[in-house]
């Protein structure tokens, strides 16, 4: 999955006069349609620092490149590092352990999206791939981070599941052409969430029979950053809800029906992201 090393080699098909020094060109998030390219895209911790230099792709990404997509030498691809870095490259050589990819241009650095919504959801007890689905859709919708919330009715999440969710995030980022990986934070207890809520300009907690979320947003000052909070199956306890509301969160309703944790999370995230995008279009 990682590119473990880079070398200042020069491919025959690449301009030999390329500079060895790193040269990142900055693009604003609004003009960064480079994130919608049509080339196969692969993750690499390390990008070639300049046109003509190379990195070695190994592990899961190498397997996907050569065994799933069956790419070969001279095929063009894109590499991204999950931090906004993107570069077009060409597969120079392949052996049993990895592929060497030569940069066809200087890497680009795309700035992070100004819309940043942070998800706090109690999904530790979800089964049957439902937590995978939640994380995948949060990544696609553009959540800045997801934090597993530990509550009385969802007190834990296994380490093995967290490792799997990291892989889900990477796969979803590649699929939706997202250049900045979503952060999966360590699990957090409700009491540790309270300072975050109190310091946030906007925090919404999904609650039964609360004012509909669209009504609340209509009356709220538009902000590009905020938090959404969703309880576990069986919901928060009354004490937990009281603590979160007293810390400064606003209760919002998501309709007349009882929703699953993952449904409520995605419904609230999609609504707030679209609302924030409307804010961005007016500035």
C-alpha positions in Angstrom: 0.0 0.0 0.0 2.9 2.3 0.5 5.6 3.7 -1.8 8.6 3.0 0.4 11.3 5.0 -1.4 12.0 7.4 -4.2 15.0 7.8 -6.5 16.0 10.7 -8.7 16.1 8.6 -11.8 15.1 9.8 -15.2 12.9 7.8 -17.6 13.6 7.8 -21.3 10.1 9.0 -22.1 10.5 11.9 -19.6 12.2 15.2 -20.2 15.8 14.7 -19.0 16.1 18.4 -18.0 13.6 18.1 -15.2 14.7 19.6 -12.0 15.4 17.3 -9.1 14.2 19.7 -6.5 10.7 19.3 -5.1 8.2 21.7 -6.8 4.6 21.7 -5.6 2.1 24.0 -7.4 -0.7 25.1 -5.2 -4.3 25.0 -6.4 -7.4 26.3 -4.5 -10.1 23.8 -3.6 -12.5 25.6 -6.1 -10.2 25.1 -9.1 -9.0 21.6 -8.2 -10.8 19.5 -10.8 -7.5 17.7 -11.0 -9.2 15.5 -8.3 -11.6 14.3 -11.0 -9.1 12.9 -13.4 -9.8 9.8 -15.4 -6.5 7.9 -14.8 -6.4 5.0 -12.3 -5.4 6.4 -9.0 -3.3 4.8 -6.2 -2.2 5.8 -2.7 1.4 6.4 -1.9 2.7 7.9 1.4 5.6 9.4 -0.6 5.2 11.1 -4.0 8.0 11.8 -6.5 9.4 15.2 -5.5 9.7 16.4 -9.1 9.1 15.5 -12.7 11.3 12.6 -13.8 11.9 11.2 -10.3 10.4 7.9 -9.2 8.8 6.1 -6.3 8.2 2.4 -5.7 4.7 1.2 -5.1 4.3 -2.0 -3.1 1.8 -3.9 -0.9 -1.9 -3.6 -1.5 -1.7 -0.8 -4.0 0.8 -2.8 -6.1 -1.5 -5.8 -6.0 -4.5 -3.7 -7.1 -2.5 -2.1 -9.8 -1.1 -5.3 -11.4 -3.4 -8.1 -10.4 -6.8 -6.4 -10.3 -6.5 -3.7 -13.0 -3.7 -5.6 -14.8 -1.7 -2.5 -15.6 1.7 -2.9 -17.1 4.8 -0.9 -17.9 4.2 2.3 -19.8 0.6 2.6 -18.5 -0.2 6.0 -17.0 -1.6 6.4 -13.5 -2.0 9.0 -10.8 -0.6 8.8 -7.3 -2.0 10.7 -4.3 -0.8 10.9 -0.7 -4.1 11.6 1.2 -2.8 15.1 2.1 -3.7 16.9 -1.1 -0.7 15.8 -3.1 -1.4 14.5 -6.6 0.9 13.6 -9.5 0.5 11.9 -12.9 3.0 9.1 -13.5 4.0 6.3 -15.8 4.8 2.7 -14.7 8.5 2.3 -15.6 9.1 -1.2 -14.4 7.5 -4.0 -12.5 9.0 -6.9 -10.6 7.7 -9.5 -8.1 7.7 -7.1 -5.2 6.6 -3.7 -6.6 6.3 -1.2 -9.4 8.5 1.8 -10.1 6.4 4.9 -11.1 8.1 7.9 -12.8 6.5 11.3 -12.4 5.4 12.9 -15.7 5.0 16.3 -14.1 5.8 18.2 -10.9 3.4 17.2 -8.1 0.4 19.4 -7.5 -0.8 20.3 -4.0 -4.6 20.9 -3.8 -5.7 22.9 -0.7 -8.1 21.3 1.7 -11.8 22.0 1.4 -13.0 24.8 3.6 -16.1 22.8 4.6 -15.2 20.7 7.6 -17.9 18.7 9.4 -16.8 16.3 12.1 -18.9 13.2 12.8 -19.2 11.7 16.3 -21.3 8.5 16.0 -21.9 5.6 18.4 -21.5 2.8 15.9 -19.3 0.4 17.9 -22.0 -2.2 18.2 -23.1 -2.2 14.5 -22.9 -5.5 12.8 -22.9 -7.0 9.3 -20.8 -4.4 7.6 -23.0 -1.5 8.6 -20.2 0.4 10.2 -18.2 -0.1 7.0 -21.0 1.5 5.1 -21.2 4.4 7.5 -17.5 5.1 7.2 -17.5 4.7 3.4 -20.4 7.2 2.9 -18.9 9.7 5.4 -15.8 9.6 3.2 -17.7 10.1 0.0 -19.8 12.9 1.4 -16.7 14.8 2.5 -16.7 14.5 6.3 -13.5 15.9 7.7 -13.3 13.3 10.5 -15.2 10.5 12.1 -14.9 9.7 15.8 -16.4 6.5 17.3 -18.5 7.6 20.3 -18.5 5.4 23.4 -21.8 5.6 25.3 -23.6 3.6 27.9 -25.4 1.6 25.2 -22.3 1.4 22.9 -19.4 1.2 25.3 -16.6 -0.2 23.1 -15.3 -0.8 19.6 -12.7 -3.4 18.7 -9.2 -2.6 17.6 -9.6 -5.0 14.7 -12.6 -3.1 13.5 -10.7 0.2 13.6 -7.9 -1.3 11.4 -10.5 -2.4 8.9 -12.2 1.0 8.8 -8.9 2.6 7.9 -8.8 0.4 4.8 -12.4 1.3 4.0 -11.5 5.0 4.2 -8.6 4.5 1.7 -10.7 2.5 -0.7 -13.6 5.1 -0.6 -11.2 8.0 -1.0 -9.8 6.4 -4.2 -13.3 5.6 -5.5 -14.7 9.1 -5.0 -11.5 10.9 -6.2 -11.0 12.5 -2.8 -7.5 13.9 -2.3 -7.6 14.5 1.4 -8.2 11.4 3.5 -10.9 11.5 6.1 -9.4 11.2 9.6 -10.6 8.3 11.8 -10.0 9.5 15.4 -9.6 7.2 18.4 -12.8 6.3 20.3 -14.2 9.1 22.6 -16.4 8.9 25.7 -19.3 11.3 25.9 -17.8 13.3 28.8 -14.7 13.8 26.7 -16.9 15.1 23.8 -18.4 17.9 25.9 -15.4 20.3 25.7 -15.4 19.8 21.9 -19.1 20.7 21.8 -18.6 23.8 24.0 -15.8 25.1 21.8 -17.7 24.5 18.5 -19.7 27.2 16.9 -22.2 24.6 15.6 -23.0 21.2 17.0 -26.1 19.2 16.1 -27.3 16.1 17.9 -29.9 13.9 16.3 -32.8 13.5 18.6 -36.3 12.1 18.3 -39.1 14.6 18.3 -36.7 17.6 18.0 -37.2 20.5 15.6 -36.7 19.3 12.0 -33.1 19.9 10.9 -34.0 22.1 8.0 -36.0 24.4 10.2 -33.0 24.6 12.6 -30.5 25.3 9.7 -32.8 28.0 8.3 -32.5 29.9 11.6 -28.8 29.2 12.1 -25.9 31.4 11.0 -24.2 29.5 8.2 -20.8 28.1 9.1 -18.4 25.9 7.1 -17.3 24.0 10.2 -19.2 22.1 12.8 -20.0 18.8 14.5 -22.8 16.3 14.2 -23.5 13.8 16.9 -25.5 10.6 16.6 -26.3 8.1 19.4 -26.2 4.3 19.4 -28.9 1.8 18.8 -31.3 2.4 21.6 -30.3 6.1 21.6 -28.4 8.1 24.2 -29.6 8.0 27.8 -31.5 11.0 29.0 -28.4 12.0 31.1 -26.1 11.9 28.1 -28.5 14.0 26.0 -28.8 16.5 28.8 -25.0 16.8 29.1 -24.5 17.3 25.4 -27.2 19.9 25.1 -25.9 21.8 28.2 -22.5 21.8 26.5 -24.0 23.8 23.6 -25.3 21.3 21.0 -28.6 21.9 19.3 -31.1 19.0 19.0 -32.4 18.3 15.5 -35.0 16.0 14.2 -34.6 13.7 11.1 -38.2 12.9 10.4 -41.0 10.8 12.0 -39.4 7.4 11.7 -36.9 5.7 13.9 -33.6 5.6 12.0 -30.6 3.2 12.2 -27.4 4.8 13.4 -25.8 4.7 10.0 -28.9 6.2 8.3 -29.2 9.0 10.8 -25.5 9.8 10.5 -25.6 10.0 6.7 -28.9 11.9 6.6 -27.6 14.6 9.0 -24.1 14.8 7.4 -25.5 15.1 3.8 -27.9 17.9 4.9 -25.2 19.9 6.7 -22.7 19.4 3.9 -25.2 20.7 1.3 -26.1 23.6 3.6 -22.4 24.5 4.0 -21.8 24.2 0.3 -24.6 26.7 -0.2 -22.7 29.0 2.2 -19.5 28.6 0.2 -21.2 29.5 -3.1 -22.3 32.9 -1.6 -18.9 34.0 -0.4 
